[in-house]
């Protein structure tokens, strides 16, 4: 088994095994375990892991400012700084917040990113040229995936609240404005599956990415695809009792769990996969979501050239004066013929 098959098939088999575990568990009348116990454990592990990682990052020392190297033209008054320059290398906290906002909400660095490749001429192998092109398709797939995932999560609030907040109802109506199927097709669910499938296909079919990818890169993509597909199957093909699902969800949210009968295996498979994602999230690369706020290359203004930064954890250092140094090296200085203040 080669490198790719080993790192792709293992997470694929793991996801299929998770589906089988949930299905067999429900058939064995373990609805309470998969509907109450596992969700509570997943939420507990999720928040404990999230808090632990955030506290660890917050306590990590950042000894120096780490600004980007571009747009440092404030020290040269004859250059006019544009808005793009201030975003590339902000010199104030306000511009640093603006840069962070664009990074989080619009993936600005990914949008501006380019890749290069050295291509050789087939007719003349000694000739080569450097080719540049953008990552706009990657940016589009990433932003579609993240925003679709966000809308899907917000739409699910309706299962945990009674009455349903107005913004959730409005969001669901806007999401399902294209009515070509009964029940209403939510576009974000379809976009979510298509976007994450594109990200997975790109990782598989791009030789460089395929070589660099590990099982930890494939597993979350396969897991999210399985969550999206199970949700689509549950909504449009294998019907479940929505009233019973909401009763279970409200019971979980109010800490008064009730497991109604007749919900269906597909729902517990979907719920179990979501719980696995909750447990996996704090210990995986998915933590880049909160981690971006702790990145010193993004959250710090580049003001090194006009502000003195002193590390607060530096311990006091006593520097010896000249006479202490002469007392230590006097004999060697006299032997070398160097002048000294005291002969002995």
MOVENMO-V819733 format. One record per helix or strand of 2 or more residues. SS is the DSSP state (A for helix, B for strand). FROM is the first residue (numbers start at 1). TO is the last residue. If there is no record, write none. Layout:
SS/FROM/TO ; SS/FROM/TO
This chain:
A/3/27 ; A/31/59 ; A/83/88 ; A/93/106 ; A/108/112 ; B/114/120 ; B/128/134 ; A/136/159 ; A/166/175 ; A/187/205 ; A/207/212 ; A/215/236 ; A/242/253 ; A/265/281 ; A/285/294 ; A/296/299 ; A/322/335
